[in-house]
Amino acid sequence: MNNNNRILLLIIGIAISPFLFAQENSTADWSLKKCIDFALQNNLNVQRSIYNVESSNISYNQTRLNQLPNLNASTSTGFNWGRSIDPTSNQFITQRIHSVSAGLSSSVTLFNGMRLKNTVQQNKLSFEASKSNLEKVKNDIIQNVVLFYVNVIFNKEIFENAKLQLASTEESVTVTQKRVDAGALPKSNLLDLLAQKSTNEVNVVNTENSYNLSLLQLKQLLQLPASTSFSIETPQVDVDNNIVLDISSEEIYNVSLSSMPEIKNADLNVESAEYGTRAAKGNLYPTLSLNAGIRTNYSDAADIDRFVPDGGTPTIFPTPQIGIVGDGSNTPVYSIEDITVPSGELINGYNFSDQFSDNISEFVSINLSIPIFNGYQARYGVQRALINKRQAEITSQEIRNTLRQSVERAYNDVLAAAKSYQASLKQVEAREEAFRVTQKRLENNAINNTEYQIAENTLFQAKSDLLRAKYDYIFKLKILDFYQGKPLDF
């Protein structure tokens, strides 16, 4: 295969890949679990929270490493003109100087009022709190997916119910048409049924629109384009008609305290604020640090001939005559001391490596910094930290109150939804029996079409109410399971 054919195949593959992706997604219906997994992978709020966790982890690791000694290297080079100080001899000279210096330094904090240690603990707890917040975001996404998923199932069944009603009316129209043609019924009966058929067709269109809208909302929640071919798996949900909750709302609340991530997040924030307060108090104490370093330098002003002693025995010359007395006596004058010449050699120049080796200096120091007055920054910092802690405690209590209220409301909603579902079941049973009797009476010409239409519409509404009550009850049961830490699945 030549290169042109390969390029052509590559272009075709890129062009049809979106269609292959859409086909792959449409080959199977999406289950609730698949929707939840997909949403958790692609939701932007979840991704943002993941980055928040990573950022908190970086802050935590940074503060841990702040406890270790630091190590810094430095170097500089430059030129000086005119009267300058030779960095190798600290003497004033008047010439151009090229100098190079290098150094290595390190310092470590020995004590700072436990500020570093408490900051490490604070950031560690903040890191754990960010992970709990991520779980809270995921839980919110899961609840929304379940809500929209159940809404799709509900609208789909309403749509199917509307189509069944239309099919029933069309069958009645066919039967009535034959009887009108045979002269057994007046044409007005057929016209009434045709009007009812039109009404049912409108119901089919409206329920189909509601179904498509619920599908669109679920797609948008999953970050899928509206053009994506998408259908959901309709689970077989068995609803127990005899609803008995064997656990109280108080018991569910106590279970939720250990399973809901927002509670853990709030408690961690309170504990983190406590360590933040301790860290702020550390600014009131002295800071003790240990410092050490090494330095060296080079200067071309020192790069001249030099005498380097070798440590040997110096040579001593006798005191020489340095002159005579000028009084006419010609008395010789000698120096006061003998001349001593040290042992060594004269070396030409003082190169870079020799200067760097000879000019090395080292230092070690201990610094103590005692805060005396700094505009009350440290004390105000402690007060702000205390306020942050109290605010975190209030937030924690608010979250607990909100959770308790949500559990109590969900518990009551389940009880109310169960009663509505049971009442709707009885209503549908009664409406079906009434519609069956109405059909028999219509066949026997005992009633007119208007009464039949009223009975049919009443039955359709009762079935719609039953579906609504059924899925409302299912969703609220799932929410109650959610507060107990049970998986949200059918």
C-alpha positions in Angstrom: 0.0 0.0 0.0 1.5 3.3 -1.0 1.6 6.5 1.1 -1.3 8.1 -0.7 -3.6 5.2 0.1 -2.5 5.2 3.8 -3.3 8.9 4.0 -6.7 8.4 2.4 -7.6 5.6 4.8 -6.4 7.8 7.8 -8.6 10.7 6.6 -11.6 8.4 6.2 -11.0 6.9 9.6 -10.9 10.3 11.3 -14.1 11.4 9.4 -16.2 8.4 10.4 -14.9 8.0 14.0 -17.7 10.3 15.6 -20.3 8.1 13.9 -18.7 4.9 15.1 -18.6 6.4 18.7 -22.3 7.3 18.4 -23.1 3.8 17.1 -21.1 2.2 19.9 -23.1 4.2 22.5 -26.4 3.3 20.9 -25.8 -0.4 20.6 -27.0 -1.0 24.1 -29.4 0.8 26.5 -27.8 2.8 29.3 -28.4 1.3 32.7 -28.5 3.4 35.8 -25.1 2.2 36.9 -23.6 3.1 33.5 -25.2 6.6 33.6 -23.7 7.2 37.1 -20.3 5.9 36.2 -20.2 8.1 33.0 -21.4 11.2 34.9 -18.7 10.8 37.6 -16.1 10.5 34.9 -17.2 13.5 32.8 -18.9 15.9 35.1 -16.9 19.2 35.4 -17.7 19.7 39.0 -16.2 16.4 39.9 -13.1 17.2 37.8 -12.8 20.5 39.5 -13.1 18.9 42.9 -10.4 16.4 41.9 -8.0 19.2 41.2 -8.9 20.8 44.5 -7.9 17.5 46.2 -4.6 17.6 44.3 -4.0 21.2 45.3 -4.6 20.4 48.9 -2.2 17.5 48.7 0.5 19.8 47.3 0.0 22.2 50.2 0.2 19.4 52.7 3.4 18.0 51.2 4.9 21.5 51.0 4.4 22.2 54.7 5.8 18.8 55.6 9.0 19.5 53.6 9.2 23.0 55.2 10.4 21.2 58.4 13.6 20.0 56.6 16.7 22.2 56.3 16.9 24.3 53.2 19.9 24.4 50.9 20.7 27.2 48.5 23.6 27.9 46.2 24.6 31.3 44.9 27.2 32.7 42.5 27.9 36.1 41.0 30.4 37.7 38.7 31.1 41.4 37.9 33.5 44.2 37.0 34.5 47.3 39.0 36.3 50.4 37.8 38.1 53.1 39.8 38.7 53.0 43.5 37.3 49.6 44.7 37.9 47.0 47.4 39.6 43.9 46.3 37.3 41.1 47.6 40.3 38.8 48.1 42.3 41.2 50.3 39.7 43.8 51.4 42.2 46.5 50.4 41.4 49.6 48.4 42.9 49.6 44.9 42.4 51.8 41.8 42.1 49.5 38.8 39.5 47.5 36.9 38.6 44.3 38.8 36.9 41.2 37.6 35.6 39.2 40.5 33.7 35.9 40.9 32.1 34.6 44.1 30.2 31.5 45.0 28.5 30.2 48.1 26.4 27.4 49.6 24.1 28.0 52.6 21.6 26.1 54.7 19.3 26.8 57.5 16.8 24.9 59.7 14.2 26.0 62.2 14.8 24.5 65.5 11.8 26.0 67.3 9.1 28.4 66.4 6.3 27.8 68.9 5.3 24.5 67.1 4.0 26.6 64.2 5.4 24.4 61.5 4.1 21.2 63.1 0.6 22.6 63.7 0.5 23.9 60.1 1.4 20.5 58.8 -1.5 19.0 60.8 -3.8 21.7 59.6 -3.0 21.1 55.9 -3.2 17.4 56.4 -6.8 17.7 57.7 -7.6 20.2 55.0 -6.4 17.6 52.5 -8.7 15.0 54.1 -11.6 17.4 54.1 -11.1 18.1 50.3 -11.4 14.4 49.7 -14.6 14.3 51.7 -15.9 17.2 49.7 -15.1 15.3 46.5 -17.3 12.5 47.8 -20.1 15.0 48.5 -19.9 16.3 45.0 -20.1 12.8 43.6 -23.1 12.0 45.8 -24.9 15.1 44.5 -24.2 14.0 40.9 -25.5 10.5 41.7 -28.7 11.8 43.2 -29.3 14.0 40.2 -28.6 11.1 37.8 -31.1 8.9 39.7 -33.7 11.7 39.7 -33.4 12.3 35.9 -33.2 8.6 35.1 -36.4 7.9 37.0 -38.0 10.9 35.3 -37.1 9.4 31.9 -38.7 6.0 32.9 -41.8 7.8 34.2 -42.3 9.8 31.0 -41.6 6.8 28.9 -44.4 4.8 30.6 -46.8 7.8 30.3 -45.9 7.9 26.6 -46.6 4.2 26.2 -49.9 4.6 28.2 -50.9 7.4 25.9 -50.2 5.2 22.8 -52.3 2.4 24.3 -55.2 4.8 24.9 -54.9 6.0 21.3 -54.8 2.4 20.0 -57.9 1.6 22.1 -59.7 4.6 20.6 -58.7 3.7 17.1 -60.1 0.2 17.6 -63.4 1.8 18.8 -63.4 4.0 15.8 -63.0 1.0 13.5 -65.9 -0.9 15.2 -68.1 2.2 15.3 -67.3 2.9 11.6 -68.6 -0.6 10.7 -71.8 -0.1 12.7 -72.4 3.3 11.3 -71.9 1.9 7.8 -74.4 -0.9 8.7 -76.9 1.7 9.9 -76.8 0.4 13.5 -75.5 3.7 14.9 -75.9 7.3 14.0 -72.9 9.1 12.4 -72.6 11.5 15.4 -71.2 8.6 17.4 -68.4 8.2 14.9 -67.7 11.9 14.9 -67.4 11.9 18.7 -64.9 9.1 18.6 -62.9 10.8 15.9 -62.8 13.9 18.1 -61.6 11.7 20.9 -59.0 10.1 18.7 -57.7 13.6 17.8 -57.5 14.4 21.5 -55.6 11.2 22.2 -53.2 11.9 19.3 -52.5 15.3 21.0 -51.8 13.4 24.3 -49.4 11.1 22.5 -47.5 14.1 21.0 -47.4 15.9 24.4 -46.2 12.8 26.3 -43.7 12.1 23.6 -42.4 15.6 23.9 -42.1 15.2 27.7 -40.3 11.9 27.2 -37.8 13.5 24.7 -37.3 16.5 27.0 -36.5 14.2 30.0 -34.0 12.3 27.7 -32.4 15.6 26.8 -32.1 16.7 30.4 -30.4 13.3 31.2 -28.0 13.8 28.3 -27.1 17.3 29.4 -26.4 16.0 32.9 -24.1 13.4 31.4 -22.4 16.0 29.3 -23.6 14.3 26.1 -24.4 16.3 22.9 -28.2 16.4 22.1 -27.5 14.6 18.8 -26.1 11.5 20.6 -28.3 8.4 20.0 -29.4 7.5 23.5 -31.8 5.2 25.2 -32.0 3.9 28.7 -32.6 0.5 30.1 -36.0 0.2 31.8 -35.5 -1.9 34.9 -38.1 -4.2 36.2 -39.1 -2.5 39.5 -41.3 -4.5 41.9 -43.0 -2.3 44.4 -44.2 -3.8 47.6 -47.7 -2.8 48.2 -47.4 -3.4 52.0 -45.0 -0.7 53.0 -43.5 -1.2 56.4 -40.5 0.9 57.5 -38.7 -1.1 60.1 -36.4 1.7 61.0 -37.1 5.1 62.5 -36.0 8.5 61.1 -33.8 9.0 64.1 -32.0 5.7 63.4 -31.5 6.6 59.8 -30.1 10.0 60.9 -27.6 8.3 63.2 -26.5 6.0 60.3 -26.1 9.0 58.0 -23.8 10.7 60.4 -21.2 8.1 59.7 -21.9 7.6 56.0 -22.5 11.2 54.7 -19.2 12.8 53.5 -20.4 16.3 54.3 -20.4 15.4 58.0 -16.9 14.2 57.8 -15.9 17.2 55.8 -17.4 19.6 58.4 -15.7 17.8 61.3 -12.3 17.8 59.5 -12.7 21.5 58.9 -13.3 22.1 62.6 -10.2 20.1 63.5 -8.2 21.9 60.9 -9.3 25.3 62.3 -8.1 24.1 65.7 -4.6 23.4 64.4 -4.8 26.7 62.6 -5.4 28.4 65.9 -2.4 26.6 67.4 -0.2 27.6 64.5 -1.2 31.2 64.8 -0.3 31.2 68.5 3.2 30.0 67.5 3.8 33.5 66.2 3.8 34.7 69.8 6.9 32.6 70.6 10.6 33.2 69.8 12.1 31.5 66.7 15.4 29.6 67.0 17.2 28.7 63.8 20.5 27.1 62.9 22.4 28.5 59.9 25.6 27.2 58.1 27.4 28.0 54.9 30.5 28.1 52.8 31.8 30.9 50.6 34.8 31.6 48.3 35.8 34.1 45.7 38.2 35.1 42.9 39.6 38.5 41.8 41.9 39.1 38.8 43.5 41.9 40.9 45.0 39.1 43.0 46.1 37.2 39.9 49.8 38.3 40.2 53.1 36.8 41.1 53.2 35.6 44.7 55.5 34.0 47.3 54.1 30.8 48.7 55.8 29.5 52.0 56.5 25.8 52.1 56.9 25.6 55.9 60.6 24.9 55.8 63.4 26.5 57.9 63.9 30.1 57.0 67.3 31.4 55.9 68.9 34.0 58.3 71.4 36.5 57.0 73.7 38.5 59.4 72.8 42.1 60.1 74.2 44.0 57.1 75.8 47.4 57.1 73.3 49.9 56.0 75.6 53.0 56.0 78.2 55.1 57.9 78.0 57.9 60.5 78.3 61.2 58.7 80.5 62.9 61.3 83.7 62.3 59.5 84.5 59.2 61.6 83.2 56.8 59.0 81.7 54.6 61.7 79.6 51.9 60.1 75.8 51.6 60.8 74.1 48.2 60.9 70.5 47.1 60.8 68.8 46.4 64.1 67.9 42.7 63.3 69.2 40.0 61.2 67.4 39.5 57.9 65.2 36.4 57.8 64.0 35.0 54.5 61.2 32.4 54.8 61.4 29.1 53.0 59.2 28.9 49.9 58.9 29.6 46.3 57.8 32.5 44.0 54.9 31.4 41.9 53.9 33.2 38.7 50.2 34.3 38.8 47.3 33.3 41.1 44.8 31.4 38.9 41.0 30.9 39.3 41.1 27.4 40.8 43.9 28.3 43.3 42.0 31.4 44.5 38.7 29.4 44.9 40.5 26.8 46.9 42.5 29.2 49.1 39.7 31.7 49.8 37.2 29.2 51.2 35.5 30.3 54.4 32.8 28.5 56.4 30.4 29.7 59.0 27.9 28.3 61.5 25.4 30.5 63.5 22.4 30.2 65.7 19.8 32.9 65.4 17.1 33.7 68.0 14.3 36.0 67.0 12.0 37.3 69.8 8.8 39.0 68.9 8.3 42.1 71.0 6.1 44.4 69.0 4.8 43.9 65.4 1.7 46.0 65.3 -0.3 43.3 67.0 -0.2 41.2 63.8 0.4 38.0 65.8 -2.3 38.6 68.3 -4.8 39.6 65.7 -3.8 36.5 63.7 -4.7 34.4 66.7 -8.1 36.2 67.0 -8.9 35.6 63.3 -7.9 31.9 63.7 -10.3 31.6 66.7 -13.1 33.2 64.7 -12.4 30.8 61.8 -12.7 27.9 64.3 -16.0 29.1 65.7 -17.4 29.6 62.2 -16.3 26.1 61.3 -18.1 24.8 64.4 -21.3 26.7 63.4 -21.1 25.3 59.8 -20.7 21.8 61.2 -23.8 22.2 63.3 -25.7 23.7 60.4 -24.8 20.7 58.2 -26.0 18.4 61.0 -29.2 20.2 61.3 -29.7 20.2 57.5 -29.0 16.5 57.4 -31.4 15.8 60.2 -34.1 17.8 58.5 -33.4 16.2 55.1 -33.7 12.7 56.6 -36.9 13.5 58.5 -38.4 15.0 55.3 -37.3 12.0 53.2 -38.8 9.7 55.8 -42.1 11.5 55.8 -42.0 11.7 52.0 -41.7 7.9 51.7 -44.6 7.4 54.0 -46.7 9.9 52.1 -45.7 8.5 48.7 -46.5 5.0 49.9 -50.0 6.1 50.8 -50.5 7.9 47.5 -49.3 4.8 45.6 -51.7 2.5 47.5 -54.5 4.9 46.9 -53.7 5.2 43.2 -53.6 1.4 42.9 -57.2 1.2 44.3 -58.3 4.0 42.1 -57.0 2.3 38.9 -58.6 -1.0 39.9 -61.9 0.9 40.3 -61.5 2.9 37.1 -60.6 -0.2 35.1 -63.7 -2.0 36.3 -65.8 1.1 35.6 -64.4 1.3 32.1 -65.0 -2.4 31.4 -68.7 -1.9 32.4 -68.8 1.3 30.3 -67.5 -0.6 27.2 -70.2 -3.3 27.6 -72.9 -0.6 27.9 -71.5 1.1 24.9 -71.6 -2.1 22.9 -75.3 -2.5 24.0 -76.1 1.1 23.1 -76.9 1.8 26.7 -74.8 4.9 26.9 -73.6 7.5 24.4 -70.0 8.1 23.3 -69.6 11.1 25.6 -70.0 8.9 28.6 -67.6 6.4 27.1 -65.0 9.2 26.5 -65.3 10.4 30.0 -64.7 6.9 31.4 -61.7 6.4 29.1 -60.2 9.7 30.0 -60.7 9.1 33.6 -59.0 5.7 33.4 -56.1 7.3 31.5 -55.7 9.9 34.2 -55.9 7.3 36.9 -53.1 5.3 35.2 -51.0 8.4 34.8 -51.5 9.2 38.5 -50.5 5.7 39.4 -47.3 5.9 37.3 -46.5 9.2 38.9 -47.1 7.9 42.4 -45.1 4.7 41.6 -42.0 6.5 40.5 -42.3 9.2 43.1 -42.3 6.5 45.7 -39.4 4.6 44.1 -37.3 7.7 43.9 -38.0 8.7 47.5 -37.2 5.2 48.7 -33.9 5.5 46.9 -33.2 8.8 48.7 -33.9 7.1 52.0 -31.5 4.2 51.0 -28.9 6.9 50.1 -29.0 8.3 53.6 -28.4 4.9 55.0 -25.3 4.5 52.8 -26.9 1.9 50.4 -26.0 1.9 46.7 -28.4 3.8 44.5 -29.4 1.1 42.0 -32.4 -0.9 40.9 
